[in-house]
């Protein structure tokens, strides 16, 4: 192929990618798409024909009518092109979601109360995925299985470098999880850091409103991620954002933020004080009914706020988004965390997200982007 041919081929590839990602977010008429892409009608028509022939997009009618009284036609991703599985191993549960190619979650199930994972529970998850797919979606091609996991993930190797929750399973074999899933699924299996996926979902929900922000996730554990200069910042090895490992002072002792502010740590401290076990789901209710539980969470909120406020000050970031189970707490918790964070910068904007299941939503978004690239590369 000549240099000009390669240039044209690459330009066509990028146009296809951009168009499919635009349609991932909303439907467009051909006229709107041509204007957005700054393409001639003839050039866009050629692209539409190519993508339609691959069954990646479809034409849908709206209730609106044009000047001739005809229903307006819009272009959309073809959800039936294939099925995507997203599995979230975060926040004390396993969340299995089935999404179509357009990124719409069409079915989900959960396995609750799981703080640590061994082969038994992973195998149970695999069996459940196969059962659901065979029962509900067997006529739609399975495109990929995408895993959202806590801990340090090597993005290039698709391995877990470090994860307390998966210690029993992976041992010294960082690629063990993907090996297990890969044995049962003849499609790409991918592993992503859960907090980076959560941030991806939050960023898409915000649109283009924020150029920089920090994500602080407080639930069964504490995690975080950075969105800097309109990109997820992962560091040299993909490990950036582990706010749960940030050193803090709590009760006069040096510890890490996860051991001070997570639901797991709160449950452990309350169990020691009251002589009985507390589940994480129980704490979500007791926060509103037990003063002792509320007080313990408020103490942890002050530490979390101070920690993330310090990080925001160092990086000169003006916004912190907090998500996880604490988003359901009342104003007292939110005010305590916000006030502690603003001791470092009074103008810091602390937002408690209302987005649910952000890790799995992020996994779906990441997977659709990957599948778009695979589809137009064939």
Secondary structure by P-SEA (a helix, b strand, c coil): ccaaaaaaaaaaaaaaaaaaaaaacccccaaaaaaaacccaaaaaaaaaaaaaaccbbbbbccccccccccbbbbbcccccbbbbbbbccccbbbbbbbcccccccccccccccccccaaaaaaaaaaaaaaaacccccccccbbbbbbcccccccccccccccccccccccccaaaaaaaaaccccbbbbbcaaaaaaaaaaaaacccccbbbbbbbcccccccccccccccccccccccccccbbbbcccccccccccccaaaaaaaaaaaccccccaaaaaaaccccaaaaaaaaaaaaaaaaaaaaaaaaacccbbbbbcccccccaaaaaaaaaaaacccccbbbbbccccaaaaaaaaaaaaaaaaaaaaac
